[in-house]
Structures are given as structure tokens and as C-alpha cells.
Amino acid sequence: MNLRSFAAALAVTVALPLGAASAADLEVTHWWTSGGEAAAVAELAKAFDATGNHWVDGAIAGAGSTARPIMVSRITGGDPMAATQFNHGRQAEELVEAGLMRDLTDVATREKWKDIIKPASLLDSCTIDGKIYCAPVNIHSWQWLWLSNAAFKQAGVDVPKNWDEFVAAAPALEKAGIVPLAVGGQAWQAAGAFDVLMVAIAGKDTFQKVFGDKDEEVAAGPEIAKVFKAADDARRMSKGTNVQDWNQATNMVITGKAGGQIMGDWAQGEFQLAGQKAGTDYTCLPGLGVNEVISTGGDAFYFPLLKDEEKSKAQEVLASTLLSPATQVAFNLKKGSLPVRGDVDLAAANDCMKKGLDILAKGNVIQGTDQLLSADSQKQKEDLFSEFFANASMTPEDAQKRFTDIIASAE
């Protein structure tokens, strides 16, 4: 099936699985507020509105680290929204265990989610005690280096093909008045960059031993010392970024004010919105051009328990809508992410998305740290790398010792 026929079938595909339902207004909270993200979430709203219901947008600015506490507070405080975004993994675990979230197992069974959602780890992240509590909507991978072709041309050097070439090009970029590496000031960006450096430099097995097995000996060892050396290079190269939000850092790459950015594939939405073309205006290096591996993180929607019967029925329609083929195509093309369904046509994908699809098809994947670490352990890691990138006096050796302590006590 091609994209045109998917689009033509949208109203039908989103409504058929659950039959007719009374119209309802559903408030949906999320933290998709950049230009590219807003364009993507509009596709979800359009698809749900086509069922006769109405998506009431509850965007919360400031990224997940700001939005999640607000979402959790509303749910635990007795003022739940109808649906809310969380990342794949353990962020809603305590809410589910407290009996505050809706069981979607009946919907998932009826619509054969276990057969269509790939890889299986995505649905596994939604499953607690054998019951399914969320609807995955995309696969987002962190492991990308985005490069401004114009910046390297201005600096008089070739566009790098890997991390080492990028580090070597930094002096030329600085001489041309260009920040080599844009890293926003929010803690999750620095922590994410470190995770990307780890899997690129130390490899997926070491990544799994550290974050999956919580192996403190490996965390304290020579392979991770190499990663901290690379993180020290990244810290030096990011000096002068002076922005907070990730999309502001991406905009520095788009405008040629920065040479590159380590950021997830959601950055593609910003390049697309700016009218830039992959391979022409910018270059993407999965796995930093060193180790082509991507994580199967991303986003899912959870549904708090509601007392209103009509809204509860509409929650099922929304869950179905999010996973319909047409919605998956329209949303993920705008978002820059990969669909969770393995049976949709992405002929319109750009060069970078095709690279991601190829890596996914080869099975070169890892679970993201949101899936491997508890929210508390993740927060400790973010705090460490926020301080490391902000404080040049913290040595890589001292940072590694603190990192090892976090892994030793990680859940």
C-alpha cells in the first residue's frame, strides 16, 4: 500500500476496529513543543478528530524532565488527563503499580499488537505483570551526529565521516567562529550525549554490561575511561553553545553556527521544517559514524483510569488510532522517528530515516537507558553529566568514579 492510499483510508482505518462510540473530548498531555514536534503531534490530533472525537491538546513546554513531574502530579492528585506521553521504559511503572493507569490488554489483543509492533521490546516495555498499559507510537534513537555541511565548507574542511574526524576538525571550526558541537544546557542532553559516545566507542556489549547488568567493574574500567576521554573532548568542543533547549542547539546546526550536534532522530523534524535536505544541507552519522547501532527508545501513550464512561470508551478509540497504519506513517514522517508497525510503507522517508530503517532491519539495536534504568537512576546520571559539562574543573577520572557509584546502586 502506498502513502496516498494510506492517507485516503485514514478516517476508516482509525475508526473501524472499535466500532461506533459516543464523541468525547480527550485531553492529551505531552512535551512535543518544538516546531517539528508540533507538526507531528498535529497529525495525531487530526487522526483522532476524524473518529468524531476531539483531541484537546495539553502540550507542556520544557521537555520531558519538566513535563513528567507535572503529569505524575496530576494523575496522583486526582486530576488525570485522558492520555499522556511517556518514553518507552519505566517512567510510568509506579503509577501502574499504584493502580492509577488503565489496562489496555483487551485492545491490544483484539488488534493483535503483539503481531504488528516491532521490535517486541517496545510492547515488553508496556507490559507489567502480563498486562499491557501503553500504546507505543514510535521508535526514537539517540545515536546520531547531525552535521552542518555549510559550517564545514565555511571552515574549509571536509564534512567528517566519523567522530574522530569531527574532533580533528574542531580547531578549524573554532577558527572560523563556529561552535564545533552544540549541546543545550538541559541535563538530559549531556547525559544522552554520553550514552551515545559509550555505545559508539565502547560497543553495544559494554553498553549492555553497564546499563543492563549494572556491572560496576566494567563502569570503572578502561573501556569506559575512553568514553570519558571522548566526553571531555565533547565538553571542550561545546564551549560557547549558550542555549538551553535541544531544538535551539539543532537550530545552531541548521544555521551553520555550530558544526554538529549529538541528538536523537527527532532532530530531523527541525531540519525538515527549515526546508533542509538530508545529504545536501546536512549530514547524519548513525552511531557517530563509528558503530552503526540505534536504540529502540521512543514514545508511548498511557491512559489514566477515568470515571467518565464516554471518555473511557474514547480512550480505546485513541489507542487504536495511534497504531493505525495511516497515523503511523503521517506522524513518524513528520517526527523523524521510525514507526512501531513493521507493515507500513515509508517510501517517502529521507536518507537519514532510511539509514535508521536499514539498521533496524539488520537488528543492530539496543534498549535505551530509559528502558534499562529506573527513573531515579536516570536522574542521578543526568545530574552528573549536567555538572560535568558545566564544570570544566571536574576531571574525567572524578566523573567516572561518580558514574561507577551510580551504576553500583542503580535499579
Residue pairs with C-beta under 8 A, 6 or more apart in sequence:
1 325
1 345
2 345
2 347
3 329
3 345
3 347
3 348
6 13
6 325
6 326
6 329
6 330
6 344
6 345
7 326
7 329
7 330
9 325
9 326
10 47
10 50
10 324
10 326
10 327
10 330
11 50
11 51
13 324
13 325
13 326
13 327
14 47
14 48
14 50
14 51
14 317
14 320
14 321
14 324
14 326
14 327
15 50
15 51
15 52
15 317
17 110
17 111
17 320
17 324
18 107
18 316
18 317
18 320
21 51
21 52
21 53
21 310
21 313
21 314
21 316
21 317
22 310
22 313
22 314
23 52
23 53
23 54
23 314
24 53
24 54
24 308
24 310
24 311
24 313
24 314
25 53
25 54
25 56
25 311
26 48
26 53
26 54
26 55
26 56
26 82
26 83
26 311
26 314
26 315
26 318
27 56
27 58
27 81
27 82
27 83
28 44
28 45
28 55
28 56
28 57
28 58
28 81
28 82
28 83
28 84
28 85
28 301
28 318
29 58
29 59
29 60
29 67
29 70
29 71
29 74
29 81
29 83
29 84
29 85
30 41
30 58
30 59
30 60
30 67
30 84
30 85
31 59
31 60
31 61
31 62
31 63
31 64
31 66
31 67
31 68
31 85
32 38
32 40
32 41
32 59
32 85
33 59
33 60
33 61
33 62
34 245
34 246
34 247
34 269
34 270
35 247
35 269
35 270
35 273
36 247
36 266
36 268
36 269
36 270
36 271
36 272
36 273
36 334
36 335
36 336
37 266
37 269
37 335
38 59
39 269
39 273
39 334
40 269
40 331
40 332
40 334
40 335
41 57
41 59
41 331
42 334
43 327
43 330
43 331
43 334
44 55
44 137
44 321
44 322
44 327
44 331
45 55
45 57
46 330
47 321
47 324
47 326
47 327
47 330
47 331
48 54
48 55
48 317
48 318
48 321
49 55
51 317
51 321
53 314
53 317
53 318
55 318
58 81
60 66
60 67
60 70
60 71
63 186
63 188
63 245
63 246
64 87
64 188
65 186
65 187
65 188
65 382
67 85
68 86
68 91
68 375
71 81
71 84
71 86
72 95
74 80
74 81
75 81
75 84
75 95
75 100
75 101
75 304
76 95
76 98
76 100
80 100
80 304
80 305
80 306
81 304
82 303
82 304
82 306
82 311
82 314
82 315
82 318
83 301
83 302
83 303
83 304
83 315
83 318
84 301
84 302
84 303
84 304
85 299
85 300
85 301
86 92
86 134
86 299
86 300
86 301
86 302
87 297
87 298
87 299
87 300
87 368
87 370
88 122
88 125
88 126
88 136
88 296
88 297
88 298
88 299
88 300
88 368
88 370
88 371
89 125
89 297
89 368
89 370
89 371
89 372
90 125
90 370
90 371
90 373
90 374
90 375
91 370
91 375
92 101
92 133
92 134
92 302
93 128
93 374
93 375
95 101
95 302
95 304
96 128
96 133
97 128
99 305
100 304
100 305
101 133
101 302
101 303
101 304
101 305
102 133
102 302
102 303
102 304
102 305
102 306
102 312
102 315
103 131
103 132
103 133
104 126
104 132
104 133
104 134
104 135
104 303
104 319
105 131
105 132
107 113
107 316
107 319
107 320
108 114
108 123
108 132
111 320
111 323
113 123
113 132
113 135
113 323
114 120
114 123
116 323
116 341
116 342
116 343
117 123
117 136
117 323
117 340
117 341
117 342
118 340
118 341
118 342
119 296
119 360
119 365
121 296
121 367
121 371
122 136
122 139
122 296
122 298
122 300
122 340
123 132
123 136
125 134
125 136
125 300
125 371
126 132
126 133
126 134
126 135
126 136
126 300
127 133
133 302
133 303
134 300
134 301
134 302
134 303
135 300
135 301
135 319
135 322
135 323
136 298
136 299
136 300
136 323
136 340
137 298
137 299
137 300
137 301
137 322
137 323
137 328
137 331
137 340
138 298
138 299
138 331
138 332
138 335
138 337
138 338
138 339
138 340
139 296
139 297
139 298
139 337
139 338
139 339
139 340
139 360
140 264
140 265
140 266
140 295
140 297
140 298
140 299
140 337
140 338
141 264
141 265
141 286
141 294
141 295
141 296
141 297
141 338
141 356
142 192
142 195
142 196
142 263
142 264
142 294
142 295
142 297
142 368
143 196
143 199
143 200
143 286
143 287
143 288
143 293
143 294
143 295
144 196
144 262
144 263
144 264
144 265
144 267
144 284
144 285
144 286
144 352
145 163
145 166
145 260
145 261
145 262
145 284
145 285
145 288
145 289
146 250
146 253
146 260
146 261
146 262
146 263
146 267
146 271
146 282
146 283
146 284
147 159
147 160
147 166
147 253
147 259
147 260
147 282
147 283
147 284
147 285
148 253
148 254
148 255
148 256
148 258
148 259
148 260
148 281
148 282
149 159
149 280
149 281
149 282
149 283
150 256
150 281
151 173
151 176
151 178
151 253
151 256
151 257
151 258
151 259
151 260
152 158
152 159
152 160
152 169
152 173
152 259
154 176
154 178
154 256
155 169
155 172
155 173
155 175
155 176
155 178
155 259
156 172
156 176
157 169
157 172
157 173
158 165
158 169
159 283
160 166
160 168
160 169
160 260
160 285
160 289
161 285
161 289
162 285
162 288
162 289
162 290
163 197
163 200
163 201
163 230
163 285
163 288
163 289
163 290
164 290
165 289
166 180
166 181
166 259
166 260
166 288
166 289
167 233
167 237
169 180
169 259
170 180
170 181
170 236
170 237
170 259
173 179
173 180
173 259
174 180
178 256
178 257
178 258
178 259
179 237
179 238
179 239
179 240
179 241
179 252
179 257
179 258
179 259
180 237
180 238
180 258
180 259
180 260
181 234
181 237
181 238
181 241
181 258
181 259
181 260
181 261
181 262
182 238
182 241
182 243
182 249
182 250
182 252
182 253
182 257
182 258
182 260
182 261
183 189
183 190
183 193
183 234
183 238
183 241
183 249
183 261
183 262
183 389
184 241
184 243
184 244
184 245
184 246
184 248
184 249
185 241
185 243
185 244
185 386
185 390
186 244
186 245
186 246
186 386
187 382
187 383
187 385
187 386
188 382
189 246
189 249
189 263
190 382
190 385
190 386
190 388
190 389
191 378
191 381
191 382
191 384
191 385
191 386
192 262
192 263
192 264
193 231
193 234
193 262
193 385
194 227
194 231
194 385
195 207
195 211
195 368
195 369
196 262
196 288
197 227
197 230
197 231
197 234
197 262
197 288
198 206
198 207
198 210
198 224
198 227
199 207
199 287
199 291
199 293
199 295
199 366
200 287
200 288
200 290
200 291
200 293
201 226
201 227
201 230
201 290
201 291
202 223
202 224
202 226
202 227
203 223
203 291
204 291
204 293
204 364
204 366
206 218
206 223
206 224
207 366
208 366
209 215
209 218
210 218
210 219
210 224
210 407
211 369
211 372
211 373
211 407
211 410
212 367
212 372
214 407
214 408
214 410
215 407
216 404
216 407
216 408
218 224
219 400
219 403
219 404
219 407
219 408
220 400
220 401
220 404
224 400
224 403
225 396
225 397
225 400
228 396
228 397
228 399
228 400
228 403
229 396
231 385
231 388
231 396
231 399
232 396
234 262
234 389
235 388
235 389
235 392
236 392
238 389
241 249
241 252
241 258
243 249
243 252
246 263
246 267
247 267
247 270
249 258
249 261
249 263
250 261
250 263
250 267
250 270
250 271
251 270
251 274
252 258
252 261
253 259
253 260
253 261
253 282
254 270
254 271
254 274
254 276
254 282
261 267
262 288
264 297
265 336
265 337
265 338
265 352
265 353
265 356
266 335
266 336
266 337
267 336
268 278
268 284
268 335
268 336
268 350
268 352
268 353
269 334
269 335
269 336
271 278
271 281
271 282
272 334
272 336
272 350
276 282
277 350
278 284
278 350
278 351
278 352
279 351
284 351
284 352
284 355
286 292
286 293
286 294
286 355
286 356
286 359
287 293
287 294
292 355
292 359
292 364
293 359
293 364
293 365
293 366
294 356
294 359
294 360
294 364
294 365
294 366
295 365
295 366
295 367
295 368
296 360
296 365
296 366
296 367
296 368
296 371
297 367
297 368
297 370
297 371
298 337
298 340
298 368
299 337
301 318
301 319
301 322
303 315
303 318
303 319
306 312
306 315
321 327
323 340
323 341
325 341
325 343
325 344
328 339
328 340
328 341
328 344
329 339
329 344
329 345
329 346
332 338
332 339
332 346
333 346
333 348
333 349
333 353
336 352
336 353
338 353
338 356
338 357
338 360
339 346
346 353
346 357
349 357
359 365
369 378
369 381
370 378
373 381
373 410
373 411
374 410
374 411
376 411
377 406
377 409
377 410
377 411
380 406
381 403
381 406
384 399
384 402
384 403
384 406
385 399
387 394
388 394
388 399
